[in-house]
Amino acid sequence: MNIPYFIVLFGLLMIAMSVHEFAHGWTAYRLGDTTAKYLGRLTLNPLAHIDPVGTVLLPLMLLIATNGQFVFGAAKPVPINYLALRNPKRDMVLIGLSGPLANLLFAVASSILLRFLPSHSGLSLVLYNLIFINVVLGIFNLVPIPPLDGSRIVAGILPRDLSERYASLEPYGFFIIIILLWLGVFDVFVWPVIRLIASLLANPF
């Protein structure tokens, strides 16, 4: 494996995850919850969002297992006090959307910058990877399986009793995701969307 390329991918993932978690914290703060601010999580500093397993171990294992072809990870979730929100049901949806939306907007911004660079420059390669990583984080997190952000959106839409039953799946969410990955379900429903959006953003107009 190309070690410098490996390091660059890992660094880009850290940046994308920090943007994702900052968006959650900032949105919650704007909606009345100051928890993230007082815990020092309302920042783009990756050190504030590192989780030893999700941020370090998981991405490293994926990078090694795929020879640098795929990277994914999870930062330490920003704590949200839903009781402090002005409209908890509605705000849960907005907070859930904010992280994936921030990643997709970051990918779009990177795509715009890419148009002004030579196609084979080192910075262009960095932006290509930044686009792909942000699209992966944005789309994958919209999958409605707890604890992914898509589940927060669904929980905020469902009636209270159904929402509570749905949220009870969270302790099993990681295993559900692993099983669906193993069965190839994401290859059918998620990866085509990721590839389509990434290809549209990474290719010149």
Backbone as numpy.savetxt, mean C-alpha at the origin, in Angstrom:
# Nx Ny Nz CAx CAy CAz Cx Cy Cz
21.90 -12.17 -7.83 21.06 -10.97 -7.83 21.94 -9.72 -7.83
21.51 -8.68 -8.54 22.20 -7.41 -8.57 21.96 -6.68 -7.24
22.98 -6.63 -6.39 22.81 -6.07 -5.06 22.40 -4.60 -5.07
23.05 -3.73 -5.88 22.61 -2.33 -5.92 21.13 -2.18 -6.32
20.72 -2.98 -7.32 19.31 -2.94 -7.75 18.39 -3.39 -6.63
18.81 -4.41 -5.92 18.08 -4.93 -4.76 17.89 -3.82 -3.73
18.95 -3.07 -3.44 18.90 -2.01 -2.44 17.98 -0.88 -2.89
18.05 -0.55 -4.18 17.18 0.50 -4.72 15.71 0.11 -4.60
15.37 -1.12 -4.96 13.99 -1.59 -4.85 13.49 -1.52 -3.41
14.34 -1.96 -2.52 13.95 -1.95 -1.10 13.73 -0.51 -0.62
14.60 0.40 -1.03 14.45 1.80 -0.65 13.18 2.41 -1.22
12.86 2.09 -2.47 11.63 2.60 -3.08 10.39 2.07 -2.38
10.45 0.82 -1.97 9.33 0.23 -1.23 9.12 0.96 0.09
10.21 1.28 0.78 10.12 2.01 2.04 9.46 3.37 1.83
9.83 4.05 0.76 9.24 5.35 0.46 7.74 5.21 0.18
7.38 4.23 -0.66 5.97 4.03 -1.02 5.12 3.67 0.19
5.66 2.83 1.08 4.91 2.45 2.28 4.76 3.63 3.23
5.77 4.49 3.30 5.69 5.68 4.16 4.62 6.64 3.66
4.55 6.81 2.35 3.50 7.64 1.74 2.13 7.08 2.08
2.00 5.76 1.99 0.73 5.07 2.26 0.28 5.31 3.70
1.18 5.09 4.66 0.80 5.23 6.07 0.60 6.68 6.45
1.41 7.58 5.89 1.22 9.01 6.16 -0.17 9.45 5.71
-0.61 8.95 4.56 -1.93 9.32 4.04 -3.03 8.88 5.00
-2.91 7.67 5.55 -3.89 7.21 6.54 -3.91 8.15 7.74
-2.72 8.45 8.28 -2.64 9.29 9.47 -3.12 10.71 9.22
-2.75 11.27 8.07 -3.15 12.64 7.75 -4.67 12.74 7.57
-5.25 11.75 6.89 -6.70 11.75 6.68 -7.44 11.62 8.01
-6.96 10.71 8.87 -7.58 10.56 10.19 -7.47 11.86 10.99
-6.33 12.51 10.91 -6.11 13.77 11.62 -7.09 14.84 11.14
-7.27 14.92 9.83 -8.20 15.90 9.27 -9.64 15.60 9.65
-9.91 14.34 9.97 -11.28 13.93 10.31 -11.52 13.89 11.82
-10.53 14.35 12.59 -10.75 14.50 14.03 -9.92 13.63 14.95
-9.17 12.66 14.41 -8.37 11.76 15.26 -6.91 12.22 15.27
-6.42 12.60 16.43 -5.05 13.12 16.56 -4.06 12.03 17.01
-4.49 10.78 17.06 -3.63 9.70 17.57 -2.31 9.60 16.82
-2.37 9.55 15.50 -1.16 9.41 14.70 -0.21 10.58 14.92
-0.75 11.78 15.02 0.08 12.97 15.22 0.85 12.88 16.54
0.17 12.52 17.61 0.82 12.50 18.92 1.75 11.31 19.10
1.61 10.29 18.26 2.52 9.15 18.31 3.67 9.28 17.33
3.76 10.44 16.68 4.87 10.69 15.76 4.75 9.97 14.44
3.55 9.56 14.07 3.37 8.80 12.82 2.91 9.69 11.67
2.68 10.97 11.94 2.25 11.87 10.88 3.50 12.43 10.19
4.25 11.54 9.57 5.52 11.89 8.96 5.80 10.98 7.77
6.63 11.46 6.84 7.06 10.64 5.71 8.38 9.94 6.00
8.91 10.10 7.20 10.15 9.43 7.60 9.90 7.92 7.70
10.53 7.10 6.85 10.29 5.65 6.87 10.59 5.01 8.23
11.50 5.58 9.00 11.85 5.00 10.30 10.67 4.95 11.25
9.72 5.86 11.07 8.55 5.90 11.94 7.54 4.82 11.61
7.68 4.19 10.43 6.67 3.25 9.96 7.19 1.81 9.82
8.41 1.57 10.25 9.02 0.25 10.05 8.41 -0.80 10.97
8.05 -1.92 10.38 7.65 -3.12 11.12 8.68 -4.20 10.79
9.31 -4.82 11.79 10.39 -5.77 11.50 10.01 -6.87 10.52
8.80 -7.38 10.62 8.38 -8.47 9.74 7.88 -7.95 8.40
6.85 -7.10 8.43 6.23 -6.64 7.20 7.08 -5.72 6.36
7.91 -4.89 7.02 8.69 -3.90 6.30 10.07 -4.40 5.91
10.61 -5.32 6.69 11.98 -5.77 6.45 12.02 -7.23 5.98
11.54 -8.14 6.81 11.67 -9.57 6.52 10.89 -9.99 5.28
9.61 -9.62 5.20 8.78 -10.02 4.06 9.33 -9.51 2.73
9.62 -8.19 2.59 10.18 -7.74 1.31 11.50 -8.40 0.95
12.37 -8.60 1.93 13.66 -9.24 1.65 13.47 -10.67 1.16
12.56 -11.40 1.79 12.29 -12.78 1.38 11.73 -12.82 -0.04
10.82 -11.88 -0.36 10.22 -11.85 -1.70 11.25 -11.46 -2.75
12.09 -10.50 -2.43 13.12 -10.09 -3.37 14.09 -11.23 -3.67
14.46 -11.96 -2.62 15.39 -13.07 -2.80 14.71 -14.22 -3.55
13.46 -14.53 -3.16 12.74 -15.66 -3.77 12.45 -15.43 -5.25
12.24 -14.16 -5.63 11.89 -13.85 -7.02 13.06 -13.26 -7.80
14.24 -13.31 -7.18 15.46 -12.78 -7.82 15.28 -11.31 -8.23
14.66 -10.57 -7.32 14.50 -9.14 -7.55 13.38 -8.75 -8.48
12.53 -9.70 -8.89 11.46 -9.41 -9.85 10.18 -8.91 -9.18
10.04 -9.14 -7.90 8.81 -8.72 -7.22 9.12 -8.32 -5.79
8.50 -7.24 -5.35 8.67 -6.80 -3.98 7.34 -6.29 -3.45
7.03 -6.65 -2.22 5.82 -6.18 -1.55 6.09 -6.20 -0.06
5.45 -5.32 0.65 5.64 -5.30 2.09 4.52 -4.53 2.77
4.61 -4.46 4.08 3.60 -3.76 4.86 4.28 -2.99 5.98
3.94 -1.73 6.11 4.49 -0.93 7.19 3.69 -1.18 8.47
4.19 -0.65 9.56 3.46 -0.71 10.83 2.20 0.13 10.68
1.02 -0.45 10.87 -0.22 0.30 10.64 -0.30 1.55 11.52
-0.79 2.63 10.95 -1.04 3.84 11.73 -2.23 3.60 12.65
-2.08 3.85 13.95 -3.21 3.62 14.86 -4.32 4.63 14.63
-5.54 4.14 14.58 -6.71 5.00 14.37 -7.68 4.79 15.52
-8.10 5.88 16.15 -9.13 5.84 17.18 -10.45 6.24 16.53
-11.22 5.25 16.13 -12.45 5.54 15.37 -13.47 6.30 16.21
-13.37 6.20 17.54 -14.30 6.93 18.41 -14.05 8.44 18.36
-12.84 8.83 17.94 -12.51 10.25 17.87 -12.93 10.88 16.55
-13.33 10.07 15.59 -13.73 10.59 14.28 -15.10 11.23 14.34
-15.29 12.22 13.52 -16.57 12.94 13.54 -17.72 12.09 13.02
-17.44 11.26 12.04 -18.45 10.37 11.47 -17.78 9.03 11.22
-17.68 8.16 12.25 -16.86 6.95 12.15 -17.15 6.06 10.95
-18.41 5.82 10.62 -18.73 4.93 9.49 -18.22 5.51 8.17
-18.51 6.77 7.94 -18.06 7.41 6.70 -16.55 7.57 6.69
-16.02 8.00 7.83 -14.59 8.30 7.90 -13.74 7.04 7.78
-14.27 5.89 8.20 -13.55 4.63 8.03 -13.30 4.36 6.55
-14.29 4.67 5.73 -14.15 4.48 4.29 -13.09 5.43 3.72
-13.14 6.70 4.14 -12.21 7.70 3.63 -10.77 7.38 4.04
-10.58 6.94 5.28 -9.24 6.58 5.76 -8.73 5.36 5.02
-9.62 4.38 4.80 -9.23 3.18 4.07 -8.82 3.50 2.64
-9.52 4.43 2.01 -9.21 4.80 0.62 -7.92 5.62 0.52
-7.60 6.37 1.56 -6.53 7.36 1.48 -5.16 6.75 1.17
-4.84 5.60 1.79 -3.53 4.98 1.56 -3.35 4.52 0.12
-4.25 3.67 -0.40 -4.14 3.26 -1.81 -4.19 4.43 -2.78
-5.05 5.42 -2.50 -5.16 6.58 -3.39 -3.85 7.37 -3.41
-3.20 7.51 -2.25 -1.92 8.21 -2.19 -0.87 7.50 -3.04
-0.84 6.16 -2.97 0.11 5.40 -3.78 -0.16 5.57 -5.27
-1.42 5.54 -5.66 -1.75 5.68 -7.08 -1.45 7.10 -7.58
-1.68 8.10 -6.74 -1.34 9.48 -7.12 0.17 9.65 -7.22
0.90 8.99 -6.33 2.36 9.01 -6.37 2.85 8.38 -7.68
2.19 7.29 -8.08 2.54 6.62 -9.33 2.28 7.54 -10.52
1.16 8.26 -10.49 0.83 9.20 -11.57 1.86 10.33 -11.63
2.23 10.87 -10.46 3.24 11.93 -10.42 4.58 11.45 -10.97
4.94 10.22 -10.63 6.19 9.63 -11.14 6.10 9.46 -12.66
4.91 9.08 -13.13 4.69 8.90 -14.56 4.86 10.21 -15.32
4.35 11.30 -14.76 4.49 12.62 -15.40 5.96 13.02 -15.47
6.67 12.81 -14.37 8.10 13.14 -14.35 8.88 12.29 -15.35
8.45 11.05 -15.51 9.12 10.13 -16.42 9.11 10.64 -17.86
8.07 11.38 -18.23 7.95 11.89 -19.60 9.06 12.86 -19.97
9.71 13.44 -18.97 10.73 14.46 -19.24 12.15 13.91 -19.16
12.28 12.58 -19.01 13.60 11.97 -18.86 13.92 11.07 -20.04
15.20 10.90 -20.36 15.59 9.93 -21.39 15.14 8.53 -20.97
14.67 7.75 -21.92 14.04 6.46 -21.61 14.99 5.44 -20.99
16.28 5.57 -21.22 17.21 4.55 -20.72 18.15 5.09 -19.64
17.78 6.19 -19.01 18.63 6.75 -17.96 18.41 6.00 -16.65
19.36 6.17 -15.73 19.24 5.52 -14.43 18.02 6.01 -13.66
17.75 7.32 -13.74 16.60 7.88 -13.03 15.29 7.35 -13.61
15.26 7.13 -14.92 14.06 6.55 -15.54 13.78 5.16 -15.00
14.83 4.36 -14.83 14.67 3.02 -14.29 14.12 3.09 -12.86
14.62 4.05 -12.09 14.11 4.23 -10.73 12.62 4.56 -10.76
12.23 5.46 -11.65 10.83 5.86 -11.73 9.94 4.72 -12.23
10.43 3.92 -13.17 9.67 2.76 -13.63 9.33 1.86 -12.43
10.34 1.60 -11.62 10.14 0.73 -10.45 9.26 1.40 -9.40
9.41 2.70 -9.23 8.58 3.42 -8.27 7.11 3.38 -8.68
6.86 3.52 -9.97 5.49 3.42 -10.48 4.91 2.04 -10.18
5.67 0.99 -10.52 5.17 -0.37 -10.33 4.90 -0.67 -8.85
5.84 -0.29 -7.98 5.68 -0.56 -6.55 4.46 0.15 -6.00
4.26 1.41 -6.38 3.11 2.15 -5.87 1.79 1.60 -6.40
1.79 1.16 -7.65 0.57 0.56 -8.20 0.26 -0.76 -7.47
1.29 -1.57 -7.21 1.08 -2.82 -6.47 0.49 -2.53 -5.10
1.09 -1.60 -4.36 0.58 -1.27 -3.03 -0.84 -0.71 -3.09
-1.08 0.17 -4.07 -2.39 0.78 -4.17 -3.50 -0.21 -4.51
-3.28 -1.04 -5.51 -4.32 -1.98 -5.95 -4.45 -3.15 -4.98
-3.32 -3.72 -4.57 -3.39 -4.89 -3.68 -4.09 -4.55 -2.37
-3.85 -3.35 -1.86 -4.48 -2.96 -0.59 -5.97 -2.70 -0.72
-6.47 -2.60 -1.94 -7.92 -2.44 -2.13 -8.67 -3.76 -2.10
-7.93 -4.87 -2.06 -8.58 -6.18 -1.95 -9.33 -6.23 -0.61
-10.61 -6.61 -0.62 -11.43 -6.53 0.60 -11.25 -7.71 1.55
-10.00 -7.94 1.97 -9.70 -8.98 2.94 -9.02 -8.33 4.14
-9.57 -8.46 5.35 -8.90 -7.89 6.53 -7.50 -8.47 6.66
-6.50 -7.67 7.02 -6.58 -6.25 7.41 -6.25 -5.28 6.28
-6.35 -5.68 5.03 -6.07 -4.77 3.92 -7.08 -3.63 3.90
-6.69 -2.51 3.29 -7.53 -1.31 3.32 -8.90 -1.52 2.70
-8.98 -2.41 1.72 -10.27 -2.68 1.10 -11.29 -3.17 2.11
-10.82 -3.87 3.14 -11.75 -4.37 4.16 -12.30 -3.23 5.00
-11.50 -2.17 5.22 -11.98 -1.00 5.97 -13.09 -0.30 5.18
-12.90 -0.26 3.87 -13.90 0.38 3.03 -15.22 -0.40 3.07
-15.12 -1.73 2.93 -16.31 -2.56 2.97 -16.98 -2.49 4.33
-16.18 -2.53 5.41 -16.74 -2.47 6.76 -17.47 -1.16 7.01
-16.98 -0.08 6.40 -17.65 1.21 6.57 -18.94 1.32 5.80
-19.11 0.48 4.78 -20.32 0.51 3.96 -21.40 -0.43 4.50
-20.97 -1.56 5.05 -21.92 -2.56 5.54 -22.70 -2.06 6.75
-23.91 -2.59 6.96 -24.64 -2.31 8.20 -23.82 -2.76 9.42
-24.08 -2.19 10.57 -23.24 -2.39 11.76 -23.05 -3.86 12.10
-24.13 -4.66 12.13 -23.99 -6.05 12.54 -23.15 -6.85 11.54
-23.38 -6.62 10.25 -22.58 -7.31 9.24 -21.13 -6.83 9.27
-20.94 -5.56 9.54 -19.60 -5.00 9.61 -18.79 -5.65 10.72
-19.42 -5.88 11.87 -18.73 -6.50 13.00 -18.38 -7.96 12.70
-19.26 -8.68 12.04 -18.96 -10.07 11.66 -17.82 -10.11 10.64
-17.88 -9.19 9.71 -16.85 -9.11 8.68 -15.48 -8.81 9.30
-15.46 -7.87 10.24 -14.20 -7.49 10.90 -13.62 -8.63 11.72
-14.48 -9.56 12.15 -14.01 -10.70 12.96 -13.11 -11.64 12.15
-13.07 -11.46 10.82 -12.20 -12.29 9.98 -10.74 -11.86 10.06
-10.47 -10.69 10.65 -9.12 -10.13 10.60 -8.03 -11.05 11.14
-8.24 -11.78 12.26 -7.18 -12.68 12.73 -6.79 -13.75 11.70
-7.69 -14.03 10.75 -7.43 -15.08 9.76 -7.07 -14.50 8.39
-7.04 -13.16 8.30 -6.84 -12.51 7.01 -5.54 -12.89 6.33
-4.45 -12.93 7.09 -3.15 -13.26 6.50 -3.18 -14.65 5.87
-3.79 -15.60 6.56 -3.86 -16.97 6.05 -4.76 -17.05 4.82
-5.84 -16.25 4.82 -6.73 -16.21 3.66 -5.97 -15.69 2.44
-5.17 -14.64 2.66 -4.38 -14.06 1.56 -3.38 -15.07 1.02
-2.70 -15.78 1.92 -1.71 -16.78 1.50 -2.37 -17.88 0.68
-3.55 -18.34 1.14 -4.27 -19.40 0.43 -4.70 -18.93 -0.96
-5.21 -17.69 -1.04 -5.64 -17.15 -2.34 -4.46 -16.97 -3.28
-3.31 -16.57 -2.72 -2.09 -16.47 -3.54 -1.70 -17.84 -4.08
-1.75 -18.84 -3.20 -1.36 -20.20 -3.57 -2.30 -20.77 -4.63
-3.59 -20.44 -4.53 -4.58 -20.92 -5.49 -4.54 -20.15 -6.81
-3.81 -19.06 -6.84 -3.71 -18.28 -8.07 -4.88 -17.33 -8.30
-5.67 -17.07 -7.26 -6.84 -16.19 -7.41 -6.41 -14.78 -7.77
-5.35 -14.30 -7.13 -4.87 -12.95 -7.42 -4.33 -12.84 -8.84
-3.83 -13.95 -9.39 -3.33 -13.93 -10.77 -4.45 -13.63 -11.76
-5.67 -13.99 -11.37 -6.82 -13.79 -12.26 -7.46 -12.42 -12.06
-7.59 -11.99 -10.81 -8.39 -10.80 -10.52 -7.58 -9.55 -10.17
-6.37 -9.71 -9.66 -5.62 -8.56 -9.17 -4.45 -8.19 -10.08
-3.62 -9.17 -10.43 -2.43 -8.87 -11.21 -2.73 -8.28 -12.58
-3.78 -8.71 -13.29 -4.07 -8.06 -14.57 -4.34 -6.57 -14.42
-5.03 -6.19 -13.34 -5.31 -4.76 -13.10 -4.02 -4.01 -12.82
-3.16 -4.61 -11.98 -1.88 -3.99 -11.65 -1.03 -3.80 -12.91
-0.95 -4.85 -13.71 -0.12 -4.77 -14.93 -0.67 -3.74 -15.91
-1.99 -3.67 -16.05 -2.60 -2.72 -16.97 -2.30 -1.29 -16.55
-2.54 -0.96 -15.28 -2.32 0.40 -14.80 -0.84 0.76 -14.85
0.02 -0.16 -14.41 1.46 0.10 -14.42 1.96 0.32 -15.84
1.48 -0.47 -16.79 1.93 -0.32 -18.18 1.47 0.99 -18.78
0.25 1.43 -18.44 -0.26 2.70 -18.95 0.56 3.87 -18.40
0.96 3.78 -17.13 1.70 4.88 -16.50 3.17 4.86 -16.89
3.72 3.68 -17.14 5.16 3.59 -17.40 5.52 3.76 -18.87
4.55 3.74 -19.75 4.83 3.90 -21.19 4.55 5.33 -21.63
5.32 5.82 -22.58 5.10 7.21 -23.05 3.74 7.35 -23.69
3.23 8.57 -23.69 1.93 8.84 -24.34 2.08 8.68 -25.85
